[in-house]
Amino acid sequence: MKSLLFIFCLFIGGAVFSQETVTLSGVVTDSETNEPIIDAVVVCDSTIKAISDINGKYAFQVVKNSKHTITAEYYGFENYKAEVVVGNADYVHNVTLESSDNIIDEVEIVRDVAKLRETPIAFSNITAKQISEDLGTRDLPMILNSTPGVYATEQGGGSGDSRISIRGFDQRNVAVLVDGVPVNDMENGQVYWSNWDGLSDITKTIQVQRGLGASKLAITSVGGTMNIMTKGIDQKFGVHVKQEVNSYGLYKASFGLNTGMMKGNWGISLAGSRKWGSSYADATFDDAWSYFFKVQKKFGKHHLLTFGVNGAPQSHGQRSTKLPVSVVDEKLAKQTGINYTRQLDSVGNTSNLYYTTASIGARGNKYNPNYGMINGDVFNEKVNYFHKPQFNLSHSWNPNDKFNWTTIAYLSVGKGGGTSMKNTPARDTTTGLYEFQKIYDQNSTSISSLYSTTEHSSSNYLRSANNDHKWVGVITSVSYKVNKRISTLFGLDARYYRGSHYQTVYDLMGGDYAIDNSDKNQPKGLGNLGYAMKRVDDKVSYYNDAIVMWGGAFGQVEYKKDKWSTFLTGSLSETGNQRIDYFKKKDLVFADTIMRQAVGYGDTVVYNGRKYTNQSAEARAATTDRKWFLGGTIKGGVNYNITKNHNVFVNVGYLSIAPKMNTVFDNNNMPFLETRNQKVASAELGYGYKSKKFAANVNLYYTLWKNKPPQYTPTVVTPDGTFSYNINGLDALHRGIEVDFNYNLNKKMNFEGVFTLADWKTISGSKVYIIDNNGLMVDSVDFSAKNVHVGDAAQLQIGGSFRYEIIKNLYVKIRYTFFGKNYANFDPLALVGANKDRESWKMPSYGLLDFNFGYTFKVSKLYFTLNGGVMNILDKVYITDSQNGLNFDASSAIVFVGMGRRLNFGLKIGI
């Protein structure tokens, strides 16, 4: 028996020996952060299970020369599956998990997220990893210049003053959503990036949808949509701190904390930052905070409740004045064909300029004409300060895989403004700075005995244009999956906005009070002179409210079958606008009539035998009727996946966009003579290719935009007064081709590229009629802008980046971006008479070379990430923004120039 047992053991041992094993191992990482995932469940062939360790590692013993199926799961991530073939040696197979948005996160239905090879639109995704590697201390839009059709600039160089255009449409016509909530200003469509300074720290993904996009809301996504999604609750606990600094003295400290999923299905995410120091241009300081808080609770299996708040109280100095090219840089001026000396002579001899003289020469690209000195300290007349916290409360009910009902209620409360001098100061021709000291000295000694024999009167002072607002809204949507092929969605969108606009005394600059009688209801005359004496924070010049009400409904039907996916989206909205002016004479409201702006201080009106004043019960602040406009959208598209690698899509759409508040009523509370909806028709054709190593997209688009509104409401001075007017009939055609690709040469090297060639032109003219306060025509303007290129948006874009991971977690990245075919912005009302249809000045093309690096290493349980970069390595001087001058050429244009070479370094420590 012992002999038989011995022989049996030899047989079994030989069998095992004949099937030698090797190690199949790897690391499980998060695709966005590239950090290891602890406690992920990795399974081999559905039988052998391993748990990733503190370094994310897993390992199996498998037979040589065999094939295996590896699966991996972790909460908050999509399930992973791959086939692995093992040879005669140990084999490494790393697992990268993609984050899933449908675990403990807001649903994508409200966020309007497009999906690759499914949603038939052109879009690009910017991940948190890309933001961390490339952005540094710059404004968030600047990272998007690597996206097709996007042109972002830092304008004057103040922190938070960036702007963005997509396909030639400025950001008033690009919808910006944060977690599905629209944030474009309800009155003019603008987005002020300084109000969102902390977004770069909390953004999970930015999806840039070009063209009409996938949004179901009736928003002004003419050029595209920036869909910013903030971070939800991570799969595990994490905390980090980060310190950044750049070469011109701007510092940023930030932190983040994420509890992960806690007992009871709770999760909390916190983040905050402090930014301070100098911006690039002279006297452009930054003093900013940001905060972010999100708490989520999952009730049972079907309900998710989320509350979030984020804000960024800030104050920063600005450079808002564009300059003649020769004032900035001699070499740049000569490159553009300018007679350098002649232009400087012109600047030096023009009393309202005096930026420099021919003998002194160019001031350099940091020169800021908006500041001076007072008592030895820097004094910038242009300071922006604002705080706009936004509160979101959302609930999602998902009882089964067919039905979802999601509601978001939000509140935004903004307060702040921007400063400027009441009167333009004199300028020192030697330094090029404002002579603020002379103003200060005069104010601190001036006595106006009519008002006070002891206090000093400020004849010139710093004032602030304030724009406070309260904005509440709710978006609710119900989606229902009829069957495997058909999905439907219906929803409502309601908003109420009230903005208060007023000017206040910000700094009396050595004096004690200023004189202002702009308020027509303010007591006047002897004995009432004290009412005209205005102190710091008192209202001056103007004070009015704008009320915008919005109600809308939207719906979508999607159909998917095999290789086909289609959608049809429609929305209908009604917008109401009303203006209330507290400084105009008051209305008198009677049962049978309204006397508008009838009584100011001291006025008396007799009606039906009775006398009325501005103190009568029938008196109210000057108020317009509410004007309502109907708008709507209809969009549809088809995607066809030809093979697993190739797909094509087409989409078409039509938008009717209600006019913004600033084109409905003028500053006299008068409705504009004629206000029309914007009409946008668009079509797009796209092709995509995707394989394991290479992906590429090609898009062709054609967009016709009718009744394009001006950037600012123009005014005209007549013998009867100053009147504002609206422009209708200005049409534009935007068309172009976009190409982008991504090529993974191997696991360590990646190359990305982008190419855009466009033709964006205005194609019409119009005749504008100007009316007075009595509704009578006082003037007209006949202009034509046919085939004039759209300004301030580069129509040629070529870019590429190369990323190389030298060793694990040590990377370098170099990026080159070229912009060309960029024309100066133009005023259509300058295209009259001999200047009808006159082309704008074409700015010089430019290319920028940037470099970034980073290294992550671990000490005990702490992760350290050191990263940095050099922007504009070649220190190129280039023009980013321009406004046409009288001669439509380089010598008469005024410009902003881009920032020179600058460095940025950061250190992040976390667990």
PEWOPE-V230408 format. One record per helix or strand. SS is the DSSP state (H for helix, E for strand). FROM is the first residue (numbers start at 1). TO is the last residue. If there is no record, write none. Layout:
<<SS | FROM | TO> <SS | FROM | TO>>
//
This chain:
<<H | 2 | 18> <E | 21 | 30> <E | 36 | 36> <E | 41 | 44> <E | 48 | 51> <E | 57 | 63> <E | 66 | 73> <E | 77 | 77> <E | 80 | 86> <E | 91 | 92> <E | 95 | 97> <E | 99 | 99> <H | 108 | 111> <E | 122 | 127> <H | 128 | 134> <H | 140 | 146> <E | 150 | 153> <E | 163 | 166> <E | 169 | 170> <H | 171 | 173> <E | 174 | 178> <E | 181 | 182> <H | 193 | 196> <H | 199 | 202> <E | 203 | 210> <E | 224 | 230> <E | 238 | 246> <E | 250 | 258> <E | 262 | 262> <E | 266 | 278> <E | 285 | 299> <E | 303 | 311> <E | 314 | 317> <E | 323 | 324> <H | 325 | 328> <H | 330 | 335> <H | 340 | 348> <E | 371 | 374> <E | 377 | 380> <E | 383 | 397> <E | 403 | 421> <E | 427 | 427> <E | 434 | 434> <H | 436 | 443> <E | 447 | 447> <E | 456 | 457> <E | 462 | 481> <E | 486 | 507> <E | 513 | 515> <H | 529 | 532> <E | 533 | 534> <E | 539 | 561> <E | 564 | 581> <E | 586 | 589> <E | 594 | 599> <E | 605 | 607> <E | 610 | 612> <E | 619 | 620> <E | 622 | 623> <E | 627 | 641> <E | 646 | 657> <H | 661 | 663> <E | 665 | 665> <E | 671 | 671> <E | 678 | 690> <E | 694 | 706> <E | 714 | 718> <E | 721 | 725> <E | 732 | 744> <E | 749 | 762> <E | 765 | 771> <E | 777 | 784> <E | 788 | 789> <E | 791 | 791> <E | 796 | 807> <E | 810 | 820> <E | 822 | 823> <E | 825 | 825> <H | 828 | 830> <H | 833 | 835> <E | 842 | 843> <E | 846 | 859> <E | 862 | 871> <E | 879 | 883> <E | 894 | 897> <E | 902 | 910>>
//
